[in-house]
Amino acid sequence: MAEARTAPARFLACVDRDPDRVALVFPADPRPAGLDLPPAEEVAPGWRALRLRQAEDHVGGLALRLRSLGVAQGAAVAVQAEADPAWALLDLAIQAAGGVPVELPRGMPAVEVGRRLYDRRATLLVVPDASALDRLEGHLDDLPDLRHALALAGGPGTPTLVPARPDPTLLRRMVAALDPQPPGPRAGFRPGGGPVAFHSPPAHLRTELLVQALEAGVPSWSVPTGDELPCALRTCRPQALVTSPGGLERLQAQVEARAAAGGPIPAARLRWAVGVGAACRRGEAAGTRLPRRLRLQRRLARGLVGAWVRAELGGALDRVVGGPGLSTEVAAWFQALDIAVWPAPDPRA
């Protein structure tokens, strides 16, 4: 069984092993919200890299700032989350300060935000920008436990969460005082393999999977949202994609649209390959021996269609993470093309 340690402690262990290793890769423009980074090196056209030592400085500076704002052991810190691994660094800082991150979906109505803050007795509220604070005006009254409402990127006069000057020694003392926690289920990232791409990741998975990627010795790429996903995957060639159920649905639709638009693999052949893969998986799950003809069809589907689909998805992708709510149909589509789905939805559900 894996040793019970907090996520910040596991993160610092990765820093100790190789502080100069690349931790996070993000688009040069726009930069991840709230990351006040030092000059970062270019690792590919339009992409910048943050090394583990720089990430430690950022997490440490945020943790010290959170402590100065009254975050103590067990304090709830509400974060209106962005779909970006950069926010996982904020989650790590909240946990390092002893706090408990509380997820607030970006589109949550203001009245519901106020109710959630009251129910969780939140000490601190962090939102992306000044406009988010403006939308909450009048809904943050009568919250006796709320001490501060801050933005990561603000205009003149906007209270912002500015990292303090990092103090690695103090950060490590803070983290050492935390109660150990068992790590989450392993997503199966291959040590020394390709990077892990994050594209609108599920909030409750992003910090744990970012740490797992660091422990596997591979960087995490913050892939932009929208139609850039296939192009970004071809740039970073990830071994795994962490996204939302909707992200996997859109990715499936983009591959099918490419085939329907007259790509090298016709749409009918793609559907045939998915059908062959699904039939093989059903047979194997039932413990029956596959007929020779079906085995030959799967070999042909893997060599022709599977190779093309993998090229469309970066060339090295062998697993996807969609989080809860992923339909069995979408999961079966990827599995039929020999791309593992984690965690795989129960087909009986």
C-alpha positions as a Python dict, from the first residue, in 0.01 Angstrom:
ca = {
    (1, 'M'): (0, 0, 0),
    (2, 'A'): (129, 349, -85),
    (3, 'E'): (258, 557, 205),
    (4, 'A'): (2, 801, 342),
    (5, 'R'): (130, 1152, 273),
    (6, 'T'): (-38, 1477, 186),
    (7, 'A'): (-38, 1600, -172),
    (8, 'P'): (190, 1896, -82),
    (9, 'A'): (439, 1654, 79),
    (10, 'R'): (442, 1436, -232),
    (11, 'F'): (491, 1748, -445),
    (12, 'L'): (790, 1859, -234),
    (13, 'A'): (939, 1510, -261),
    (14, 'C'): (932, 1550, -640),
    (15, 'V'): (1106, 1887, -605),
    (16, 'D'): (1378, 1729, -391),
    (17, 'R'): (1444, 1455, -647),
    (18, 'D'): (1490, 1683, -947),
    (19, 'P'): (1421, 2055, -893),
    (20, 'D'): (1518, 2150, -1248),
    (21, 'R'): (1278, 1911, -1417),
    (22, 'V'): (988, 2063, -1614),
    (23, 'A'): (667, 2045, -1411),
    (24, 'L'): (408, 2241, -1608),
    (25, 'V'): (387, 2354, -1971),
    (26, 'F'): (133, 2620, -2066),
    (27, 'P'): (48, 2844, -2362),
    (28, 'A'): (264, 3154, -2381),
    (29, 'D'): (-44, 3364, -2454),
    (30, 'P'): (-266, 3371, -2260),
    (31, 'R'): (-81, 3268, -1947),
    (32, 'P'): (-264, 3063, -1684),
    (33, 'A'): (-480, 3288, -1468),
    (34, 'G'): (-307, 3386, -1148),
    (35, 'L'): (37, 3247, -1222),
    (36, 'D'): (275, 3536, -1168),
    (37, 'L'): (564, 3347, -1320),
    (38, 'P'): (927, 3438, -1367),
    (39, 'P'): (1048, 3439, -1727),
    (40, 'A'): (978, 3086, -1850),
    (41, 'E'): (1169, 2912, -2123),
    (42, 'E'): (1014, 2821, -2455),
    (43, 'V'): (980, 2444, -2504),
    (44, 'A'): (784, 2461, -2833),
    (45, 'P'): (654, 2746, -3046),
    (46, 'G'): (390, 2920, -2833),
    (47, 'W'): (455, 2708, -2521),
    (48, 'R'): (640, 2797, -2199),
    (49, 'A'): (769, 2570, -1923),
    (50, 'L'): (763, 2601, -1545),
    (51, 'R'): (1024, 2398, -1359),
    (52, 'L'): (968, 2224, -1027),
    (53, 'R'): (1175, 2475, -829),
    (54, 'Q'): (972, 2762, -976),
    (55, 'A'): (650, 2577, -896),
    (56, 'E'): (769, 2529, -537),
    (57, 'D'): (838, 2901, -505),
    (58, 'H'): (490, 2981, -636),
    (59, 'V'): (315, 2731, -407),
    (60, 'G'): (522, 2847, -108),
    (61, 'G'): (452, 3214, -174),
    (62, 'L'): (79, 3150, -205),
    (63, 'A'): (73, 2933, 110),
    (64, 'L'): (245, 3206, 315),
    (65, 'R'): (5, 3467, 180),
    (66, 'L'): (-293, 3246, 267),
    (67, 'R'): (-162, 3204, 622),
    (68, 'S'): (-136, 3582, 655),
    (69, 'L'): (-501, 3609, 548),
    (70, 'G'): (-617, 3384, 830),
    (71, 'V'): (-617, 3041, 666),
    (72, 'A'): (-546, 2787, 940),
    (73, 'Q'): (-588, 2414, 992),
    (74, 'G'): (-925, 2304, 857),
    (75, 'A'): (-1028, 2646, 720),
    (76, 'A'): (-1242, 2631, 408),
    (77, 'V'): (-1107, 2828, 111),
    (78, 'A'): (-1360, 2861, -169),
    (79, 'V'): (-1216, 2876, -520),
    (80, 'Q'): (-1417, 2955, -830),
    (81, 'A'): (-1219, 2714, -1040),
    (82, 'E'): (-1069, 2746, -1382),
    (83, 'A'): (-1009, 2433, -1589),
    (84, 'D'): (-632, 2462, -1571),
    (85, 'P'): (-352, 2277, -1391),
    (86, 'A'): (-232, 2619, -1276),
    (87, 'W'): (-519, 2608, -1032),
    (88, 'A'): (-383, 2278, -898),
    (89, 'L'): (-85, 2480, -771),
    (90, 'L'): (-331, 2701, -581),
    (91, 'D'): (-500, 2388, -443),
    (92, 'L'): (-158, 2264, -325),
    (93, 'A'): (-92, 2601, -159),
    (94, 'I'): (-430, 2592, 19),
    (95, 'Q'): (-357, 2242, 149),
    (96, 'A'): (-2, 2341, 250),
    (97, 'A'): (-147, 2627, 457),
    (98, 'G'): (-374, 2374, 631),
    (99, 'G'): (-689, 2479, 447),
    (100, 'V'): (-950, 2279, 262),
    (101, 'P'): (-1025, 2379, -100),
    (102, 'V'): (-1396, 2416, -177),
    (103, 'E'): (-1497, 2398, -542),
    (104, 'L'): (-1727, 2667, -684),
    (105, 'P'): (-1817, 2598, -1050),
    (106, 'R'): (-1755, 2899, -1274),
    (107, 'G'): (-2119, 2933, -1379),
    (108, 'M'): (-2272, 2898, -1032),
    (109, 'P'): (-2537, 3167, -966),
    (110, 'A'): (-2430, 3436, -721),
    (111, 'V'): (-2702, 3349, -470),
    (112, 'E'): (-2586, 2987, -469),
    (113, 'V'): (-2224, 3101, -417),
    (114, 'G'): (-2334, 3292, -107),
    (115, 'R'): (-2524, 2989, 21),
    (116, 'R'): (-2228, 2758, -37),
    (117, 'L'): (-1992, 2997, 144),
    (118, 'Y'): (-2229, 3013, 440),
    (119, 'D'): (-2281, 2635, 458),
    (120, 'R'): (-1907, 2561, 444),
    (121, 'R'): (-1818, 2851, 675),
    (122, 'A'): (-1557, 2961, 423),
    (123, 'T'): (-1276, 3181, 554),
    (124, 'L'): (-1160, 3300, 213),
    (125, 'L'): (-1302, 3335, -138),
    (126, 'V'): (-1076, 3336, -445),
    (127, 'V'): (-1218, 3416, -789),
    (128, 'P'): (-1050, 3453, -1129),
    (129, 'D'): (-1081, 3827, -1184),
    (130, 'A'): (-1242, 4156, -1082),
    (131, 'S'): (-1553, 4096, -1292),
    (132, 'A'): (-1627, 3781, -1094),
    (133, 'L'): (-1613, 3985, -773),
    (134, 'D'): (-1849, 4242, -925),
    (135, 'R'): (-2105, 3972, -1004),
    (136, 'L'): (-2103, 3863, -640),
    (137, 'E'): (-2162, 4212, -501),
    (138, 'G'): (-2438, 4203, -241),
    (139, 'H'): (-2425, 3825, -206),
    (140, 'L'): (-2128, 3818, 30),
    (141, 'D'): (-2299, 4004, 312),
    (142, 'D'): (-2393, 3837, 640),
    (143, 'L'): (-2121, 3573, 611),
    (144, 'P'): (-1965, 3584, 958),
    (145, 'D'): (-1676, 3351, 875),
    (146, 'L'): (-1569, 3512, 546),
    (147, 'R'): (-1264, 3731, 604),
    (148, 'H'): (-1155, 3816, 249),
    (149, 'A'): (-1277, 3795, -110),
    (150, 'L'): (-988, 3816, -355),
    (151, 'A'): (-922, 3791, -728),
    (152, 'L'): (-620, 3636, -894),
    (153, 'A'): (-614, 3889, -1177),
    (154, 'G'): (-760, 4227, -1085),
    (155, 'G'): (-778, 4586, -1198),
    (156, 'P'): (-691, 4899, -999),
    (157, 'G'): (-829, 4883, -647),
    (158, 'T'): (-922, 4515, -669),
    (159, 'P'): (-806, 4300, -376),
    (160, 'T'): (-584, 4032, -524),
    (161, 'L'): (-408, 3719, -402),
    (162, 'V'): (-44, 3820, -447),
    (163, 'P'): (208, 3552, -344),
    (164, 'A'): (436, 3643, -56),
    (165, 'R'): (811, 3616, -88),
    (166, 'P'): (873, 3238, -92),
    (167, 'D'): (1037, 3076, 208),
    (168, 'P'): (1104, 2706, 130),
    (169, 'T'): (1209, 2632, 489),
    (170, 'L'): (883, 2765, 631),
    (171, 'L'): (681, 2591, 359),
    (172, 'R'): (837, 2257, 449),
    (173, 'R'): (768, 2307, 819),
    (174, 'M'): (404, 2385, 739),
    (175, 'V'): (370, 2077, 519),
    (176, 'A'): (543, 1851, 774),
    (177, 'A'): (281, 1951, 1033),
    (178, 'L'): (-12, 1831, 820),
    (179, 'D'): (-193, 1507, 895),
    (180, 'P'): (-103, 1231, 644),
    (181, 'Q'): (-365, 1133, 386),
    (182, 'P'): (-380, 824, 163),
    (183, 'P'): (-309, 900, -204),
    (184, 'G'): (-588, 871, -455),
    (185, 'P'): (-629, 576, -695),
    (186, 'R'): (-347, 553, -946),
    (187, 'A'): (-428, 659, -1301),
    (188, 'G'): (-144, 449, -1441),
    (189, 'F'): (85, 715, -1590),
    (190, 'R'): (400, 552, -1730),
    (191, 'P'): (726, 673, -1574),
    (192, 'G'): (948, 817, -1843),
    (193, 'G'): (665, 818, -2097),
    (194, 'G'): (511, 1113, -2273),
    (195, 'P'): (357, 1407, -2084),
    (196, 'V'): (7, 1421, -1939),
    (197, 'A'): (-222, 1671, -2111),
    (198, 'F'): (-483, 1856, -1903),
    (199, 'H'): (-783, 1996, -2090),
    (200, 'S'): (-1070, 2122, -1871),
    (201, 'P'): (-986, 1859, -1608),
    (202, 'P'): (-1239, 1758, -1339),
    (203, 'A'): (-1165, 1981, -1042),
    (204, 'H'): (-1154, 1703, -784),
    (205, 'L'): (-895, 1511, -991),
    (206, 'R'): (-662, 1781, -1117),
    (207, 'T'): (-438, 1819, -809),
    (208, 'E'): (-405, 1446, -742),
    (209, 'L'): (-332, 1367, -1108),
    (210, 'L'): (-89, 1657, -1141),
    (211, 'V'): (107, 1514, -846),
    (212, 'Q'): (87, 1163, -996),
    (213, 'A'): (232, 1297, -1322),
    (214, 'L'): (518, 1461, -1130),
    (215, 'E'): (582, 1137, -940),
    (216, 'A'): (599, 953, -1273),
    (217, 'G'): (863, 1201, -1386),
    (218, 'V'): (657, 1349, -1672),
    (219, 'P'): (544, 1711, -1723),
    (220, 'S'): (184, 1828, -1738),
    (221, 'W'): (70, 2030, -2036),
    (222, 'S'): (-210, 2283, -1994),
    (223, 'V'): (-395, 2239, -2324),
    (224, 'P'): (-620, 2532, -2423),
    (225, 'T'): (-991, 2488, -2462),
    (226, 'G'): (-1184, 2486, -2787),
    (227, 'D'): (-1090, 2357, -3129),
    (228, 'E'): (-715, 2374, -3052),
    (229, 'L'): (-720, 2038, -2875),
    (230, 'P'): (-623, 1804, -3165),
    (231, 'C'): (-344, 2039, -3275),
    (232, 'A'): (-218, 2075, -2917),
    (233, 'L'): (-217, 1696, -2873),
    (234, 'R'): (-4, 1659, -3186),
    (235, 'T'): (239, 1915, -3039),
    (236, 'C'): (286, 1759, -2696),
    (237, 'R'): (226, 1390, -2791),
    (238, 'P'): (86, 1294, -2449),
    (239, 'Q'): (60, 947, -2306),
    (240, 'A'): (-264, 1047, -2130),
    (241, 'L'): (-534, 1313, -2157),
    (242, 'V'): (-714, 1437, -1847),
    (243, 'T'): (-1035, 1614, -1940),
    (244, 'S'): (-1406, 1628, -1864),
    (245, 'P'): (-1674, 1393, -1999),
    (246, 'G'): (-1773, 1674, -2237),
    (247, 'G'): (-1412, 1706, -2350),
    (248, 'L'): (-1400, 1338, -2450),
    (249, 'E'): (-1733, 1370, -2630),
    (250, 'R'): (-1599, 1666, -2829),
    (251, 'L'): (-1277, 1482, -2906),
    (252, 'Q'): (-1470, 1183, -3038),
    (253, 'A'): (-1687, 1415, -3251),
    (254, 'Q'): (-1376, 1591, -3391),
    (255, 'V'): (-1218, 1261, -3496),
    (256, 'E'): (-1541, 1143, -3657),
    (257, 'A'): (-1587, 1476, -3835),
    (258, 'R'): (-1234, 1453, -3974),
    (259, 'A'): (-1313, 1108, -4113),
    (260, 'A'): (-1647, 1226, -4255),
    (261, 'A'): (-1476, 1522, -4423),
    (262, 'G'): (-1276, 1293, -4649),
    (263, 'G'): (-971, 1217, -4440),
    (264, 'P'): (-746, 922, -4520),
    (265, 'I'): (-980, 697, -4316),
    (266, 'P'): (-1342, 702, -4441),
    (267, 'A'): (-1615, 738, -4179),
    (268, 'A'): (-1753, 394, -4262),
    (269, 'R'): (-1414, 233, -4194),
    (270, 'L'): (-1388, 414, -3861),
    (271, 'R'): (-1732, 285, -3760),
    (272, 'W'): (-1629, -66, -3870),
    (273, 'A'): (-1312, -53, -3658),
    (274, 'V'): (-1508, 64, -3353),
    (275, 'G'): (-1757, -219, -3405),
    (276, 'V'): (-1480, -477, -3433),
    (277, 'G'): (-1307, -347, -3120),
    (278, 'A'): (-1634, -347, -2924),
    (279, 'A'): (-1714, -704, -3030),
    (280, 'C'): (-1369, -821, -2922),
    (281, 'R'): (-1397, -651, -2584),
    (282, 'R'): (-1740, -806, -2522),
    (283, 'G'): (-1607, -1150, -2608),
    (284, 'E'): (-1301, -1113, -2389),
    (285, 'A'): (-1512, -982, -2099),
    (286, 'A'): (-1734, -1291, -2130),
    (287, 'G'): (-1427, -1517, -2127),
    (288, 'T'): (-1498, -1668, -2470),
    (289, 'R'): (-1236, -1744, -2732),
    (290, 'L'): (-1256, -1500, -3020),
    (291, 'P'): (-1313, -1650, -3365),
    (292, 'R'): (-1011, -1641, -3593),
    (293, 'R'): (-1188, -1411, -3838),
    (294, 'L'): (-1264, -1157, -3562),
    (295, 'R'): (-902, -1167, -3441),
    (296, 'L'): (-781, -1097, -3794),
    (297, 'Q'): (-1028, -810, -3827),
    (298, 'R'): (-902, -657, -3502),
    (299, 'R'): (-543, -681, -3621),
    (300, 'L'): (-640, -506, -3944),
    (301, 'A'): (-844, -241, -3757),
    (302, 'R'): (-554, -170, -3522),
    (303, 'G'): (-301, -141, -3802),
    (304, 'L'): (-508, 82, -4031),
    (305, 'V'): (-772, 274, -3837),
    (306, 'G'): (-615, 261, -3492),
    (307, 'A'): (-285, 404, -3618),
    (308, 'W'): (-468, 691, -3790),
    (309, 'V'): (-678, 773, -3482),
    (310, 'R'): (-369, 773, -3262),
    (311, 'A'): (-196, 1007, -3506),
    (312, 'E'): (-498, 1239, -3484),
    (313, 'L'): (-467, 1232, -3104),
    (314, 'G'): (-96, 1303, -3088),
    (315, 'G'): (47, 965, -3179),
    (316, 'A'): (125, 837, -2827),
    (317, 'L'): (-208, 859, -2641),
    (318, 'D'): (-290, 532, -2467),
    (319, 'R'): (-534, 642, -2196),
    (320, 'V'): (-789, 912, -2122),
    (321, 'V'): (-937, 1035, -1794),
    (322, 'G'): (-1290, 1171, -1811),
    (323, 'G'): (-1407, 1176, -1452),
    (324, 'P'): (-1756, 1094, -1323),
    (325, 'G'): (-2049, 1131, -1558),
    (326, 'L'): (-1874, 986, -1862),
    (327, 'S'): (-2124, 785, -2064),
    (328, 'T'): (-2057, 418, -2127),
    (329, 'E'): (-2103, 481, -2502),
    (330, 'V'): (-1821, 737, -2520),
    (331, 'A'): (-1597, 522, -2300),
    (332, 'A'): (-1665, 218, -2520),
    (333, 'W'): (-1568, 419, -2833),
    (334, 'F'): (-1220, 490, -2695),
    (335, 'Q'): (-1178, 141, -2552),
    (336, 'A'): (-1273, -13, -2886),
    (337, 'L'): (-976, 175, -3036),
    (338, 'D'): (-745, 35, -2763),
    (339, 'I'): (-731, 360, -2566),
    (340, 'A'): (-782, 287, -2197),
    (341, 'V'): (-1042, 489, -2005),
    (342, 'W'): (-977, 572, -1639),
    (343, 'P'): (-1182, 527, -1438),
    (344, 'A'): (-1391, 316, -1675),
    (345, 'P'): (-1767, 355, -1616),
    (346, 'D'): (-1955, 41, -1519),
    (347, 'P'): (-2144, -77, -1831),
    (348, 'R'): (-2416, -216, -1602),
    (349, 'A'): (-2485, 126, -1445),
}
